[in-house]
Amino acid sequence: MGVFTYESEVTTAIPPCKMFKACILDGDKLIPKVVPQAYKSVEYIQGNGKPGSIKKVTFGEGSQFEYMKQKVEALDEEKFAYTYSVIEGDVLMNKLEKITYEMKMEASPDGGSVCKTTSKYYTIGDFELKEEGIKAGKEKALGMFKAIEAYLQANPDAY
């Protein structure tokens, strides 16, 4: 098994408190509403969103994948930090044991925020993760992030 780590950073004009609430704390409801082609539905199998919770995400029509299960590893609402792992589903392609995402939103000098993400891909056997696969996933995540940003800009009283 190998572990491949990938780091990324995205900036937004939205303050971290508001972006964290929309993306993380209410993301299970907001993402299917704002980006239905990404997530069709999110349902909790165990827990209520706190660490240890497990949720099933069903992807929207047109996605190459059907579903994934995520486990909430850590949630710090005061520090705007969230860690979760993809533990099951066709997104793992029978080549990955799991994928762990560590996200942290920090205030930027202009009043917006910077979202820093560290992704760790735990491969099965001698499978080597290709850069193209990581980039494709990053582009989809960036698209959801930008859609939530646009929603918040269009609805300034939300959150």
DSSP file with accessible surface (Angstrom, degrees, kcal/mol):
  #  RESIDUE AA STRUCTURE BP1 BP2  ACC     N-H-->O    O-->H-N    N-H-->O    O-->H-N    TCO  KAPPA ALPHA  PHI   PSI    X-CA   Y-CA   Z-CA
    1    1 A M              0   0  130      0, 0.0     2,-0.3     0, 0.0   123,-0.2   0.000 360.0 360.0 360.0 137.7    0.0    0.0    0.0
    2    2 A G        -     0   0   24    121,-0.3   121,-2.7   123,-0.2     2,-0.5  -0.844 360.0-141.9-119.2 160.1    1.2    3.5   -0.8
    3    3 A V  E     -A  122   0A  68     -2,-0.3     2,-0.5   119,-0.2   119,-0.2  -0.989  13.0-166.7-123.8 121.2    0.0    6.9    0.3
    4    4 A F  E     -A  121   0A  70    117,-2.5   117,-3.0    -2,-0.5     2,-0.4  -0.938   7.9-158.1-108.1 128.9   -0.1    9.7   -2.1
    5    5 A T  E     -A  120   0A  80     -2,-0.5     2,-0.4   115,-0.2   115,-0.2  -0.886  10.8-179.0-112.1 137.2   -0.6   13.2   -0.7
    6    6 A Y  E     -A  119   0A  43    113,-2.7   113,-3.4    -2,-0.4     2,-0.4  -1.000   7.7-161.1-135.9 131.7   -1.9   16.2   -2.7
    7    7 A E  E     +A  118   0A 144     -2,-0.4     2,-0.3   111,-0.2   111,-0.2  -0.906  12.2 173.1-116.0 144.7   -2.3   19.7   -1.4
    8    8 A S  E     -A  117   0A  24    109,-2.5   109,-2.7    -2,-0.4     2,-0.4  -0.964  14.8-156.3-145.1 162.6   -4.5   22.5   -2.9
    9    9 A E  E     -A  116   0A 122     -2,-0.3     2,-0.4   107,-0.2   107,-0.2  -0.999   7.5-175.7-142.9 135.4   -5.6   26.0   -2.0
   10   10 A V  E     -A  115   0A  27    105,-2.1   105,-3.5    -2,-0.4     2,-0.3  -0.997  11.5-151.2-132.5 138.3   -8.6   28.0   -3.2
   11   11 A T  E     +A  114   0A  87     -2,-0.4     2,-0.3   103,-0.2   103,-0.2  -0.787  15.4 176.4-108.9 153.6   -9.4   31.6   -2.3
   12   12 A T  E     -A  113   0A   7    101,-2.4   101,-2.5    -2,-0.3    96,-0.1  -0.981  39.0-127.7-148.7 156.8  -12.9   33.2   -2.1
   13   13 A A  S    S+     0   0   66     -2,-0.3   101,-0.1    99,-0.3    -1,-0.0   0.558  83.5 100.5 -80.4  -8.4  -14.3   36.6   -1.2
   14   14 A I  S    S-     0   0   14     99,-0.1    -2,-0.2     1,-0.1    97,-0.1  -0.619  83.4-111.4 -80.3 133.0  -16.7   34.8    1.2
   15   15 A P     >  -     0   0   58      0, 0.0     4,-2.4     0, 0.0     5,-0.2  -0.248  27.2-114.4 -61.2 150.9  -15.6   35.0    4.9
   16   16 A P  H  > S+     0   0   13      0, 0.0     4,-2.9     0, 0.0     5,-0.3   0.861 112.6  56.8 -58.5 -37.7  -14.5   31.6    6.4
   17   17 A C  H  > S+     0   0   59      1,-0.2     4,-2.0     2,-0.2     5,-0.1   0.941 112.7  40.5 -59.2 -47.1  -17.4   31.5    8.9
   18   18 A K  H  > S+     0   0   48     -3,-0.2     4,-2.3     2,-0.2    -1,-0.2   0.911 116.9  48.0 -69.5 -43.8  -20.0   31.8    6.2
   19   19 A M  H  X S+     0   0    0     -4,-2.4     4,-3.1     2,-0.2     5,-0.4   0.905 111.4  50.7 -66.5 -39.7  -18.2   29.5    3.7
   20   20 A F  H  X>S+     0   0    4     -4,-2.9     4,-2.5    -5,-0.2     5,-1.7   0.928 110.7  49.1 -64.2 -44.0  -17.6   26.8    6.4
   21   21 A K  I  <>S+     0   0   91     -4,-2.0     5,-2.5    -5,-0.3     6,-0.2   0.935 117.3  41.2 -59.4 -46.8  -21.3   26.8    7.4
   22   22 A A  I  <5S+     0   0    0     -4,-2.3     8,-0.3     3,-0.2    -2,-0.2   0.942 124.1  34.6 -69.0 -48.6  -22.4   26.5    3.7
   23   23 A C  I  <5S+     0   0   18     -4,-3.1    -3,-0.2    -5,-0.2    -2,-0.2   0.893 134.8  15.4 -74.4 -43.1  -19.9   24.0    2.5
   24   24 A I  I  <5S+     0   0   20     -4,-2.5     4,-0.4    -5,-0.4    -3,-0.2   0.898 127.2  39.2-102.2 -60.0  -19.4   21.8    5.6
   25   25 A L  I   <S+     0   0   69     -5,-1.7    -3,-0.2     1,-0.2    -4,-0.2   0.865 137.3  17.1 -67.9 -34.8  -22.1   22.3    8.2
   26   26 A D  S >><S+     0   0   38     -5,-2.5     4,-2.6    -6,-0.3     3,-1.3   0.276  93.7 108.5-117.7   9.5  -25.0   22.6    5.7
   27   27 A G  H 3>  +     0   0    1      1,-0.3     4,-2.4    -6,-0.2    -2,-0.1   0.818  69.5  65.2 -57.9 -33.5  -23.3   21.1    2.7
   28   28 A D  H 34 S+     0   0   30     -4,-0.4    -1,-0.3     1,-0.2    14,-0.2   0.821 115.8  29.7 -61.1 -30.4  -25.3   17.9    2.8
   29   29 A K  H <> S+     0   0  154     -3,-1.3     4,-0.8     2,-0.1    -2,-0.2   0.818 123.2  48.1 -93.5 -39.4  -28.5   20.0    2.0
   30   30 A L  H  X S+     0   0    3     -4,-2.6     4,-3.0    -8,-0.3     5,-0.3   0.904 103.5  57.2 -74.2 -42.8  -26.9   22.8    0.0
   31   31 A I  H  X S+     0   0   17     -4,-2.4     4,-3.3     1,-0.2     8,-0.3   0.937 107.0  47.8 -60.1 -48.0  -24.8   20.9   -2.5
   32   32 A P  H  4 S+     0   0   26      0, 0.0    -1,-0.2     0, 0.0    -2,-0.2   0.848 116.9  46.4 -61.5 -27.2  -27.7   18.8   -3.9
   33   33 A K  H  < S+     0   0  140     -4,-0.8    -2,-0.2    -3,-0.2    -3,-0.1   0.918 122.8  31.7 -76.8 -45.3  -29.7   22.0   -4.2
   34   34 A V  H  < S+     0   0   37     -4,-3.0    -3,-0.2     1,-0.2     3,-0.1   0.828 135.5  24.2 -85.1 -35.3  -27.0   24.1   -5.8
   35   35 A V    >X  +     0   0   10     -4,-3.3     3,-1.8    -5,-0.3     4,-1.7  -0.562  66.6 163.0-130.6  66.9  -25.1   21.4   -7.8
   36   36 A P  T 34 S+     0   0   71      0, 0.0    25,-0.2     0, 0.0    -1,-0.1   0.777  74.8  62.6 -62.5 -23.7  -27.7   18.6   -8.4
   37   37 A Q  T 34 S+     0   0  124     23,-0.2    23,-0.3     1,-0.1     3,-0.2   0.735 108.9  43.1 -71.9 -18.9  -25.5   17.2  -11.2
   38   38 A A  T <4 S+     0   0   22     -3,-1.8    22,-1.6     1,-0.3     2,-0.5   0.939 126.9  18.8 -86.7 -60.5  -22.8   16.5   -8.6
   39   39 A Y  E  <  -B   59   0A  20     -4,-1.7    -1,-0.3    -8,-0.3    20,-0.3  -0.966  53.0-178.2-118.5 122.3  -24.8   15.2   -5.6
   40   40 A K  E    S-     0   0A 136     18,-2.7     2,-0.3    -2,-0.5    19,-0.2   0.888  74.0 -16.1 -79.1 -43.7  -28.3   13.8   -6.0
   41   41 A S  E     -B   58   0A  43     17,-1.7    17,-2.7     2,-0.0     2,-0.4  -0.992  49.8-150.8-158.3 159.7  -28.7   13.1   -2.3
   42   42 A V  E     +B   57   0A  29     -2,-0.3     2,-0.4    15,-0.2    15,-0.2  -0.995  20.5 177.0-135.2 126.2  -26.9   12.7    1.0
   43   43 A E  E     -B   56   0A 102     13,-2.3    13,-3.2    -2,-0.4     2,-0.5  -0.995  27.8-125.2-133.8 140.0  -28.2   10.4    3.8
   44   44 A Y  E     +B   55   0A  78     -2,-0.4    11,-0.3    11,-0.2     3,-0.2  -0.711  22.1 178.6 -84.1 128.5  -26.7    9.6    7.2
   45   45 A I  E    S+     0   0A  86      9,-2.6     2,-0.3    -2,-0.5    10,-0.2   0.736  78.5  12.5 -93.1 -31.9  -26.3    5.9    7.8
   46   46 A Q  E    S-B   54   0A 108      8,-2.0     8,-2.4     0, 0.0    -1,-0.4  -0.988 116.4  -6.1-149.0 131.3  -24.8    6.4   11.2
   47   47 A G  S    S-     0   0   53     -2,-0.3     5,-0.1     6,-0.2    -3,-0.1  -0.198  75.3 -89.3  82.6-168.1  -24.6    9.6   13.4
   48   48 A N  S    S-     0   0  123      3,-0.1    -1,-0.2     2,-0.1     7,-0.0   0.046  77.9 -66.8-137.0  22.5  -25.6   13.1   12.7
   49   49 A G  S    S+     0   0   14      1,-0.4     3,-0.1    -3,-0.3    -2,-0.1   0.245  99.0 116.1 109.9 -13.5  -22.6   14.8   11.2
   50   50 A K  S >  S-     0   0  103      1,-0.2     3,-2.3     2,-0.0    -1,-0.4  -0.376  83.9 -61.5 -80.3 167.5  -20.3   14.7   14.2
   51   51 A P  T 3  S+     0   0   72      0, 0.0    22,-0.2     0, 0.0    -1,-0.2  -0.196 127.7  32.2 -52.0 136.5  -17.0   12.7   14.2
   52   52 A G  T 3  S+     0   0   28     20,-3.3    21,-0.1     1,-0.4    -2,-0.0   0.126  88.8 131.2  98.5 -16.7  -17.7    9.0   13.7
   53   53 A S    <   -     0   0    3     -3,-2.3    19,-2.6    19,-0.1     2,-0.4  -0.345  43.3-154.1 -67.9 149.2  -20.8    9.7   11.5
   54   54 A I  E     -BC  46  71A  29     -8,-2.4    -9,-2.6    17,-0.2    -8,-2.0  -0.994  13.0-176.5-127.1 131.2  -21.1    7.8    8.2
   55   55 A K  E     -BC  44  70A  10     15,-2.5    15,-2.7    -2,-0.4     2,-0.5  -0.943  20.4-136.9-128.9 150.4  -23.1    9.2    5.2
   56   56 A K  E     -BC  43  69A  62    -13,-3.2   -13,-2.3    -2,-0.3     2,-0.5  -0.927  15.9-161.2-105.8 124.6  -23.9    7.9    1.8
   57   57 A V  E     -BC  42  68A   0     11,-3.1    11,-2.0    -2,-0.5     2,-0.5  -0.930   2.7-158.3-106.0 122.6  -23.6   10.3   -1.1
   58   58 A T  E     -BC  41  67A  30    -17,-2.7   -18,-2.7    -2,-0.5   -17,-1.7  -0.907  21.6-129.0-100.0 125.6  -25.5    9.4   -4.3
   59   59 A F  E     -B   39   0A  31      7,-2.2   -20,-0.3    -2,-0.5   -21,-0.1  -0.346  23.4-105.3 -75.7 155.6  -24.0   11.2   -7.3
   60   60 A G    >   -     0   0    6    -22,-1.6     3,-1.7   -23,-0.3   -23,-0.2  -0.175  48.7 -72.6 -73.8 168.7  -26.1   13.1   -9.8
   61   61 A E  T 3  S+     0   0  175      1,-0.2    -1,-0.2   -25,-0.2     3,-0.1  -0.299 119.3  31.9 -61.8 143.1  -27.1   12.0  -13.2
   62   62 A G  T 3  S+     0   0   88      1,-0.4    -1,-0.2    -3,-0.1     2,-0.2   0.302  86.8 128.5  91.5 -10.6  -24.3   12.1  -15.7
   63   63 A S    <   -     0   0   40     -3,-1.7    -1,-0.4     2,-0.2   -25,-0.0  -0.511  62.5-135.8 -75.7 148.6  -21.7   11.2  -13.1
   64   64 A Q  S    S+     0   0  140     -2,-0.2     2,-0.3    -3,-0.1    -1,-0.1   0.643  88.4  64.0 -76.4 -12.1  -19.4    8.4  -13.9
   65   65 A F        -     0   0   44     -5,-0.1    -2,-0.2     1,-0.1     3,-0.1  -0.790  64.5-156.3-114.1 157.8  -19.9    7.1  -10.4
   66   66 A E        -     0   0  131      1,-0.3    -7,-2.2    -2,-0.3     2,-0.3   0.893  65.3 -27.0 -95.7 -52.0  -22.9    5.9   -8.5
   67   67 A Y  E     -C   58   0A  51     -9,-0.2    23,-0.8     2,-0.0    24,-0.8  -0.972  44.3-159.1-156.7 168.7  -22.2    6.5   -4.8
   68   68 A M  E     -CD  57  89A  13    -11,-2.0   -11,-3.1    -2,-0.3     2,-0.4  -0.974  16.4-136.0-149.7 154.7  -19.7    6.8   -2.0
   69   69 A K  E     -CD  56  88A  49     19,-2.6    18,-2.6    -2,-0.3    19,-1.1  -0.956  21.2-162.7-111.8 135.0  -19.7    6.5    1.7
   70   70 A Q  E     -CD  55  86A   5    -15,-2.7   -15,-2.5    -2,-0.4     2,-0.5  -0.934   7.6-153.4-118.1 142.1  -17.9    9.1    3.8
   71   71 A K  E     -CD  54  85A  78     14,-2.9    14,-2.4    -2,-0.4     2,-0.6  -0.962  19.4-131.2-113.9 126.8  -16.8    8.9    7.4
   72   72 A V  E     + D   0  84A   0    -19,-2.6   -20,-3.3    -2,-0.5    12,-0.3  -0.671  28.7 175.3 -76.2 119.0  -16.5   12.1    9.4
   73   73 A E  E     -     0   0A  73     10,-2.5     2,-0.3    -2,-0.6    11,-0.2   0.831  62.6  -3.0 -92.8 -42.4  -13.1   12.0   11.1
   74   74 A A  E     - D   0  83A  43      9,-2.0     9,-2.7   -23,-0.1    -1,-0.3  -0.991  52.8-173.3-154.0 146.8  -12.9   15.4   12.7
   75   75 A L  E     + D   0  82A  37     -2,-0.3     2,-0.5     7,-0.2     7,-0.2  -0.942   4.8 175.8-146.2 117.1  -14.9   18.6   12.9
   76   76 A D  E  >> - D   0  81A  59      5,-3.0     5,-2.3    -2,-0.3     4,-0.6  -0.892   3.6-178.1-124.9  97.9  -13.7   21.8   14.6
   77   77 A E  T  45S+     0   0   93     -2,-0.5     3,-0.1     1,-0.2    -1,-0.1   0.784  82.4  54.1 -68.2 -27.2  -16.3   24.6   14.1
   78   78 A E  T  45S+     0   0  177      1,-0.2    -1,-0.2     2,-0.1    -2,-0.0   0.862 116.8  35.5 -76.0 -34.6  -14.2   27.2   15.9
   79   79 A K  T  45S-     0   0  131      2,-0.1    26,-0.3    -3,-0.1    -1,-0.2   0.354 107.0-123.3 -99.2   3.9  -11.1   26.6   13.7
   80   80 A F  T  <5 +     0   0   51     -4,-0.6    25,-2.4     1,-0.2     2,-0.4   0.916  62.9 144.2  54.2  47.9  -13.1   26.0   10.5
   81   81 A A  E   < +DE  76 104A  25     -5,-2.3    -5,-3.0    23,-0.2     2,-0.3  -0.939  24.3 174.7-122.0 141.9  -11.5   22.5   10.1
   82   82 A Y  E     -DE  75 103A  13     21,-2.7    21,-3.5    -2,-0.4     2,-0.4  -0.991   7.9-172.8-148.8 132.8  -13.0   19.3    8.8
   83   83 A T  E     +DE  74 102A  30     -9,-2.7   -10,-2.5    -2,-0.3    -9,-2.0  -0.998  14.1 161.7-129.4 131.0  -11.6   15.9    8.0
   84   84 A Y  E     -DE  72 101A  32     17,-2.1    17,-3.1    -2,-0.4     2,-0.4  -0.972  23.2-142.4-143.3 159.6  -13.4   13.1    6.3
   85   85 A S  E     -DE  71 100A   1    -14,-2.4   -14,-2.9    -2,-0.3     2,-0.7  -0.971  15.2-134.0-123.7 139.5  -12.6    9.8    4.5
   86   86 A V  E     +DE  70  99A   3     13,-3.1    13,-1.4    -2,-0.4   -16,-0.2  -0.836  34.4 169.4 -84.7 116.0  -14.2    8.2    1.5
   87   87 A I  E     +     0   0A  62    -18,-2.6     2,-0.3    -2,-0.7   -17,-0.2   0.526  54.6  15.0-111.7 -10.1  -14.4    4.6    2.8
   88   88 A E  E    S+D   69   0A  77    -19,-1.1   -19,-2.6     0, 0.0    -1,-0.3  -0.987  76.9  77.1-159.9 155.4  -16.6    2.9    0.2
   89   89 A G  E >  S-D   68   0A  16     -2,-0.3     3,-1.7   -21,-0.3     5,-0.4  -0.454  81.2 -72.0 125.6 166.3  -18.0    3.3   -3.2
   90   90 A D  G >  S+     0   0   57    -23,-0.8     3,-1.5     1,-0.3   -22,-0.1   0.684 115.0  77.4 -70.3 -13.6  -17.2    3.0   -6.9
   91   91 A V  G 3  S+     0   0   21    -24,-0.8    -1,-0.3     1,-0.3   -23,-0.1   0.780  88.4  59.9 -63.7 -23.3  -15.1    6.2   -6.7
   92   92 A L  G X> S-     0   0   11     -3,-1.7     3,-2.5     5,-0.1     4,-1.6   0.611  94.0-152.4 -79.7 -13.0  -12.4    4.1   -5.0
   93   93 A M  T <4  -     0   0   86     -3,-1.5    -3,-0.1     1,-0.3    -2,-0.1   0.711  53.9 -79.5  53.0  25.3  -12.3    2.0   -8.2
   94   94 A N  T 34 S+     0   0  156     -5,-0.4    -1,-0.3     2,-0.2     3,-0.1   0.720 127.5  87.0  55.5  19.2  -11.2   -1.1   -6.3
   95   95 A K  T <4 S+     0   0  101     -3,-2.5    29,-2.6     1,-0.2     2,-0.4   0.480  78.3  60.5-119.2 -14.1   -7.7    0.5   -6.4
   96   96 A L  E  <  - F   0 123A   7     -4,-1.6    27,-0.3    27,-0.3    -2,-0.2  -0.965  57.6-158.1-122.5 137.0   -7.9    2.6   -3.3
   97   97 A E  E    S-     0   0A 103     25,-3.3     2,-0.3    -2,-0.4    26,-0.1   0.903  78.6 -36.3 -73.0 -43.8   -8.5    1.6    0.3
   98   98 A K  E     - F   0 122A  57     24,-1.0    24,-2.6    -6,-0.1     2,-0.4  -0.973  48.6-131.1-167.5 167.2   -9.7    5.1    1.2
   99   99 A I  E     -EF  86 121A  10    -13,-1.4   -13,-3.1    -2,-0.3     2,-0.5  -0.999  21.1-159.7-128.8 129.4   -9.2    8.8    0.5
  100  100 A T  E     -EF  85 120A  10     20,-2.6    20,-2.9    -2,-0.4     2,-0.5  -0.942   2.5-164.3-114.3 132.0   -8.9   11.2    3.3
  101  101 A Y  E     -EF  84 119A  46    -17,-3.1   -17,-2.1    -2,-0.5     2,-0.6  -0.972   3.2-168.3-116.1 125.5   -9.5   15.0    3.0
  102  102 A E  E     -EF  83 118A  73     16,-2.7    16,-2.4    -2,-0.5     2,-0.4  -0.967  15.1-174.9-111.9 117.7   -8.3   17.5    5.6
  103  103 A M  E     +EF  82 117A  35    -21,-3.5   -21,-2.7    -2,-0.6     2,-0.4  -0.930  10.5 176.2-118.7 141.7   -9.9   20.9    5.0
  104  104 A K  E     -EF  81 116A  75     12,-2.1    12,-3.0    -2,-0.4     2,-0.5  -0.989  14.7-154.1-143.9 131.0   -9.2   24.2    6.8
  105  105 A M  E     - F   0 115A   3    -25,-2.4     2,-0.3    -2,-0.4    10,-0.2  -0.920  17.1-176.4-107.0 128.8  -10.6   27.6    6.0
  106  106 A E  E     - F   0 114A  72      8,-2.6     8,-2.8    -2,-0.5     2,-0.1  -0.929  30.7-103.0-123.8 149.5   -8.6   30.6    7.1
  107  107 A A  E     - F   0 113A  77     -2,-0.3     6,-0.3     6,-0.2     5,-0.1  -0.425  32.9-146.8 -68.1 140.9   -9.4   34.3    6.9
  108  108 A S    >   -     0   0   18      4,-2.1     3,-2.0   -96,-0.1    -1,-0.0  -0.745  26.9-107.8-104.5 158.9   -7.6   36.2    4.1
  109  109 A P  T 3  S+     0   0  144      0, 0.0    -1,-0.1     0, 0.0    -2,-0.0   0.771 116.1  59.9 -58.1 -26.3   -6.5   39.8    4.5
  110  110 A D  T 3  S-     0   0  127      1,-0.1     3,-0.1     3,-0.0    -3,-0.0   0.351 123.5 -98.5 -86.0   6.6   -9.2   41.1    2.1
  111  111 A G  S <  S+     0   0   48     -3,-2.0    -1,-0.1     1,-0.2   -98,-0.0   0.344  97.1  95.7  94.6  -7.7  -12.0   39.7    4.3
  112  112 A G  S    S-     0   0    1    -97,-0.1    -4,-2.1     1,-0.1     2,-0.3   0.127  70.3-108.9 -89.6-148.7  -12.5   36.6    2.3
  113  113 A S  E     -AF  12 107A   0   -101,-2.5  -101,-2.4    -6,-0.3     2,-0.5  -0.970   4.6-136.7-148.6 163.1  -11.0   33.2    3.0
  114  114 A V  E     -AF  11 106A  21     -8,-2.8    -8,-2.6    -2,-0.3     2,-0.7  -0.988  17.5-153.1-119.6 125.5   -8.5   30.6    1.8
  115  115 A C  E     -AF  10 105A   5   -105,-3.5  -105,-2.1    -2,-0.5     2,-0.5  -0.910  11.8-166.9-102.6 115.7   -9.5   27.0    1.8
  116  116 A K  E     -AF   9 104A  81    -12,-3.0   -12,-2.1    -2,-0.7     2,-0.4  -0.895   6.4-173.6-104.8 129.2   -6.6   24.7    2.2
  117  117 A T  E     -AF   8 103A  22   -109,-2.7  -109,-2.5    -2,-0.5     2,-0.5  -0.985  14.5-166.7-127.6 133.4   -7.1   21.0    1.5
  118  118 A T  E     -AF   7 102A  29    -16,-2.4   -16,-2.7    -2,-0.4     2,-0.5  -0.986  12.9-165.0-115.1 121.7   -4.8   18.0    1.9
  119  119 A S  E     -AF   6 101A   8   -113,-3.4  -113,-2.7    -2,-0.5     2,-0.5  -0.924   2.7-166.0-108.1 132.6   -5.9   14.9    0.2
  120  120 A K  E     -AF   5 100A  56    -20,-2.9   -20,-2.6    -2,-0.5     2,-0.6  -0.980   3.3-161.2-122.0 121.3   -4.4   11.5    1.0
  121  121 A Y  E     -AF   4  99A  17   -117,-3.0  -117,-2.5    -2,-0.5     2,-0.8  -0.900   3.7-158.1-104.3 118.5   -5.0    8.6   -1.3
  122  122 A Y  E     -AF   3  98A  44    -24,-2.6   -25,-3.3    -2,-0.6   -24,-1.0  -0.857  17.9-155.3 -99.8 105.7   -4.3    5.1    0.2
  123  123 A T  E     - F   0  96A   1   -121,-2.7     2,-0.5    -2,-0.8  -121,-0.3  -0.435  11.1-125.0 -85.2 156.8   -3.7    2.7   -2.6
  124  124 A I  S >  S-     0   0   86    -29,-2.6     3,-1.6  -123,-0.2    -1,-0.0  -0.847  71.3 -31.2 -98.2 132.8   -4.2   -1.0   -2.7
  125  125 A G  T 3  S-     0   0   48     -2,-0.5  -123,-0.2     1,-0.2    -2,-0.1  -0.293 120.6 -28.1  62.6-138.2   -1.2   -3.2   -3.6
  126  126 A D  T 3  S+     0   0  156   -125,-0.1    -1,-0.2     2,-0.1     2,-0.1   0.154  90.2 143.1-101.4  20.2    1.2   -1.6   -6.1
  127  127 A F    <   -     0   0   55     -3,-1.6     2,-0.5   -32,-0.1  -125,-0.2  -0.367  39.2-149.4 -60.6 132.4   -1.4    0.6   -7.8
  128  128 A E        -     0   0  128     -2,-0.1     2,-0.3    -5,-0.0    -2,-0.1  -0.941  10.1-132.1-109.3 126.7    0.1    4.0   -8.7
  129  129 A L        -     0   0   26     -2,-0.5     2,-0.3    -8,-0.1    -6,-0.0  -0.573  20.9-135.8 -76.8 131.4   -2.2    6.9   -8.8
  130  130 A K    >>  -     0   0  122     -2,-0.3     4,-1.4     1,-0.1     3,-0.7  -0.675  12.4-127.3 -90.0 145.8   -1.9    9.1  -11.9
  131  131 A E  H 3> S+     0   0   93     -2,-0.3     4,-2.6     1,-0.2     5,-0.2   0.849 108.3  61.2 -57.9 -35.9   -1.8   12.8  -11.7
  132  132 A E  H 3> S+     0   0  135      1,-0.2     4,-2.2     2,-0.2    -1,-0.2   0.877 101.8  52.0 -62.1 -38.7   -4.7   13.1  -14.3
  133  133 A G  H <> S+     0   0   47     -3,-0.7     4,-1.8     2,-0.2    -1,-0.2   0.905 111.1  46.7 -64.6 -40.8   -7.0   11.2  -11.9
  134  134 A I  H  X S+     0   0   12     -4,-1.4     4,-2.5     1,-0.2    -2,-0.2   0.931 111.7  51.3 -66.8 -43.6   -6.2   13.6   -9.0
  135  135 A K  H  X S+     0   0  113     -4,-2.6     4,-2.4     1,-0.2    -2,-0.2   0.889 107.4  53.1 -62.9 -39.1   -6.6   16.6  -11.3
  136  136 A A  H  X S+     0   0   53     -4,-2.2     4,-1.8     2,-0.2    -1,-0.2   0.930 111.5  45.6 -63.5 -43.7  -10.0   15.5  -12.5
  137  137 A G  H  X S+     0   0   37     -4,-1.8     4,-2.3     1,-0.2    -2,-0.2   0.900 111.8  52.5 -64.6 -39.2  -11.3   15.1   -8.9
  138  138 A K  H  X S+     0   0   73     -4,-2.5     4,-2.7     1,-0.2    -2,-0.2   0.901 107.1  52.3 -64.1 -40.2   -9.8   18.4   -8.0
  139  139 A E  H  X S+     0   0  117     -4,-2.4     4,-2.2     2,-0.2    -1,-0.2   0.903 109.8  48.5 -63.9 -40.2  -11.6   20.1  -10.8
  140  140 A K  H  X S+     0   0  109     -4,-1.8     4,-2.0     2,-0.2    -1,-0.2   0.920 112.7  47.9 -65.9 -43.4  -15.0   18.6   -9.7
  141  141 A A  H  X S+     0   0   53     -4,-2.3     4,-2.5     2,-0.2    -2,-0.2   0.913 111.3  51.0 -63.4 -41.4  -14.4   19.7   -6.1
  142  142 A L  H  X S+     0   0   51     -4,-2.7     4,-2.8     1,-0.2     5,-0.2   0.907 107.4  54.2 -63.2 -38.8  -13.4   23.2   -7.3
  143  143 A G  H  X S+     0   0   40     -4,-2.2     4,-2.0     1,-0.2    -1,-0.2   0.908 110.1  45.9 -61.9 -42.8  -16.6   23.4   -9.4
  144  144 A M  H  X S+     0   0   33     -4,-2.0     4,-2.3     2,-0.2    -1,-0.2   0.917 112.6  51.1 -65.7 -42.1  -18.7   22.6   -6.3
  145  145 A F  H  X S+     0   0   19     -4,-2.5     4,-2.5     1,-0.2    -2,-0.2   0.932 111.9  46.4 -60.2 -46.5  -16.8   25.1   -4.3
  146  146 A K  H  X S+     0   0   80     -4,-2.8     4,-2.6     1,-0.2    -1,-0.2   0.847 109.9  54.4 -67.6 -33.7  -17.3   27.9   -6.9
  147  147 A A  H  X S+     0   0   27     -4,-2.0     4,-2.2    -5,-0.2    -1,-0.2   0.909 110.2  46.2 -66.5 -40.1  -21.0   27.0   -7.2
  148  148 A I  H  X S+     0   0    3     -4,-2.3     4,-2.6     2,-0.2    -2,-0.2   0.923 111.6  52.3 -67.6 -40.9  -21.5   27.4   -3.4
  149  149 A E  H  X S+     0   0   24     -4,-2.5     4,-2.3     1,-0.2    -2,-0.2   0.938 110.4  47.6 -58.4 -47.0  -19.5   30.7   -3.6
  150  150 A A  H  X S+     0   0   51     -4,-2.6     4,-2.3     1,-0.2    -1,-0.2   0.896 110.6  52.4 -62.9 -39.6  -21.8   32.0   -6.4
  151  151 A Y  H  X S+     0   0   49     -4,-2.2     4,-1.5     1,-0.2    -1,-0.2   0.927 110.5  47.5 -61.4 -44.5  -24.9   30.9   -4.4
  152  152 A L  H  < S+     0   0    2     -4,-2.6     6,-0.2     1,-0.2    -2,-0.2   0.871 111.7  50.2 -67.3 -34.9  -23.6   32.8   -1.4
  153  153 A Q  H  < S+     0   0  106     -4,-2.3    -1,-0.2    -5,-0.2    -2,-0.2   0.887 113.8  45.1 -69.7 -36.2  -22.8   35.9   -3.4
  154  154 A A  H  < S+     0   0   77     -4,-2.3    -2,-0.2     1,-0.3    -1,-0.2   0.706 121.7  39.8 -77.6 -21.0  -26.3   35.8   -5.0
  155  155 A N    ><  +     0   0   65     -4,-1.5     3,-2.2    -5,-0.2    -1,-0.3  -0.626  68.2 170.5-126.6  71.9  -27.9   35.2   -1.6
  156  156 A P  T 3  S+     0   0   82      0, 0.0    -1,-0.1     0, 0.0    -2,-0.1   0.715  76.2  56.6 -62.8 -20.1  -26.0   37.4    0.8
  157  157 A D  T 3  S+     0   0  162      2,-0.1     2,-0.3     0, 0.0    -5,-0.1   0.545  82.1 105.4 -87.4  -7.5  -28.5   36.8    3.7
  158  158 A A    <         0   0   20     -3,-2.2  -136,-0.1     1,-0.2    -3,-0.1  -0.571 360.0 360.0 -72.8 133.3  -28.0   33.1    3.5
  159  159 A Y              0   0   85     -2,-0.3    -1,-0.2  -138,-0.1  -138,-0.1   0.735 360.0 360.0  64.9 360.0  -25.9   31.8    6.4
